[in-house]
Structure formats: C-alpha cells, structure tokens
Amino acid sequence: MMKQRILEWLKNLEAQSKNLKKKLQDPKQKKSSGLIFNSRRIAKIDDGILSATIDTRSKDVVITIKGFDSVAKAIDWATLQSILWRTDQQTRAQLQKDLAPKDTYH
C-alpha cells in the first residue's frame, strides 16, 4: 500500500514537473508582480555549493535555494525533496496509527 502511494506521488510530481518546465519555457507566461508584504528573513545557509534562504511572507514560509547548474536540476532536486518529505510524513502518520492504543472491549 505504501509503495502504491509513493508511485502515485512520483507520477503526480512528474506531471507537475513537466507542466512547470513547459511554463518556464513559454515566453507568454506572465510573471507575478513581485509585491511582498510583511517579509522577514529567518535564516540563510551557504555550504559553498548551494545557498538557502528562509523567509516569511505574511502567512507563508518561502525557502529559496540557489546554486543549481540548470532549471532541470533544480526541479529534479525539488521533486526529490518533496517525495522525501511526503514519504516521511506518511510514515510518521502510519506509525502513529499503528502504535496508537487500540480499544478493547470485554
């Protein structure tokens, strides 16, 4: 069952990745206005290869990673991170469900 969920996520992420690549290559796509309200820098991390900044913008947390050779590599990395995070969350939820005390009736 867990394998099926992971495969489903992979398929969905692959489709999203393809759509994003098309949008990035389409010159007709309009860019957002770039207005940022209530922006606050939380952290900046630089390991010499990649550089990450973590900001808050209103109720959102925005993580920016810089240092990729190409857009394709950045999308692949982000896809992998998403898969890892979702798998971890699903595993934690399943463990909590499995380890929760079960009601017994006598």
N, C-alpha and C positions, 0 to 999 in steps of 0.2 A: 504494500500500500504506500509506504514512504517512497519507494522507487518510482511509483507512478506519479506521485506528487512532484518529485524532483524533475522527472521527464516533462511533465506538464509545464512546470516553471521554465525549464530550458526552452521549450517550444515557444512559450509566450514571450520570454525575453529575447529570443532570436527574432521573432516577428517585430517586436518593439525596436530592436536594434536596426533591423532593415529599414523600418519606417523612418527612424531618426537619421540614418545615413542618407536616405532619399531627400529628406527635408534639408539636411545640411548642404547637399549638392544642388538643390533647387534655388536659383538666384531670385526667384519670385517671392520666396518666403520673407515675410516682414519680420524684422527684429522688434523686440519689445522696446518700450520707451526708455527703459532703464531707470525709472524712478524708484528710489529706495527710501522707505520710511522706517524710522526707528532702527537703523542699522547699528550693530555693536560687534566689534571684534572680540571673540572669545579666546582663540589661540592661533598660533602659527607654528608649524613644524616643518623643518627642512632637513632632509637626510643627505643632501648632496646630489641626489638623483631626482627625487620628487619633492615638491613643496606643497604643503597643505595649509589652508586657512579655514577656520571655522568661525562663522559669523551668525548672528541672529538678525532677522529682518521681520519685524512685527512678531507674528506667532510661528515663523518658520526658522528652521536651522539650515543654513546653507554651508555646504562643505565644498571647497574649491581645491582641486588637485591640479598642479601644473608640472610639466616636465616630460610629457609624452612626445614621442617622435612623430606621431600622426594621430589623426582623429580616430582611425580604426583601432589603434592600440588603446586609446583612451576609452572607447566604447567597450572593447573587449574586457578591459580591466574593471570598468564599472559594472558590466554584466556579471563577471565573476564575483565581485564583492556583493552584489545583490543576491546572487544564488547562495553564497556562503551565509549571509545574514539571515535570509529566509529559512534556509535549512536549519540553522542554529535555533531560530525562534520556534520552528515546528518541532524540533527535537525536544526543546525545553518544555513546550506545551504538552507533548506526548508523555514525557517523563513525569510531569506533574500529574497528569491524568492517571498514569499507571501507578504512581506511588501514593495517590490520594487514598485515605482510608475508605473502605467500602462499607456500606451499611449492611449489617447482618440482622436478620430477623429470626427470632427463636419461636 
